């Protein structure tokens, strides 16, 4: 009562197969259900598009360790630890479906329970995203006025990383839900927006070295911090290569990558040249349209667009802060 399914029909899988019969039939849930009524394992193609074999007896090495007790689950765990393929064990008596891959074991929940968890996680994601938007808007206003402190930058990065981690959790539920997770997926897409780009540009604005490789390394370090350390501002400040005993009230000056990206019709190549020329956003904001025309690729129209965009950002940030 149940089933044992291997997703993969390569030579390494066939080596531990005994008996059964060759099918090579197109996969469908109905066919899988009917074949599961027989004894033995079912072998699917690597992309699960076809049912390769059925009624197969699996003979993994008995020396492979397993923590399972039932025959089907012991076999599934030994196969997964012997061969790099997903193995699914279905127990009708226990009403349980368990997936094995390497040393990992993952029990699958029902759709109803997964949807409940996913919706709860999305609600949490909405709250954290709202808080992130608030501190990001505050950072924008402070950047325009050149009043940024290390604490302001750290607050944005802390919340952005928490939002990213919650999103990863929801994505796990969406993967398990399959087609039932479409609506949850749409909600997450809307909530996340361009978060990854924003997070990257915050780091690029304040990291001592704005080289892409250095930015990638800093983001990787931020992602590796455990949740408890992520709540410590000094730990996040260290990711930006600031001194370990940094004064979180110390003033910082942004290069301007993030704010310049908010200006419509301003190419990324032009942003790189502007930052390369002036170094900091405050200097860009003090530059005249004539000064900007001297940058390669910045014609008169482009320089006016840039100045007008910066003026609009200044006005909106002041309204957000004091309105």
Order of alpha helices (4+ residues) and beta strands (2+ residues): beta-alpha-beta-beta-alpha-beta-beta-alpha-beta-beta-beta-alpha-alpha-alpha-alpha-alpha-alpha-alpha-alpha-alpha-alpha-alpha-alpha
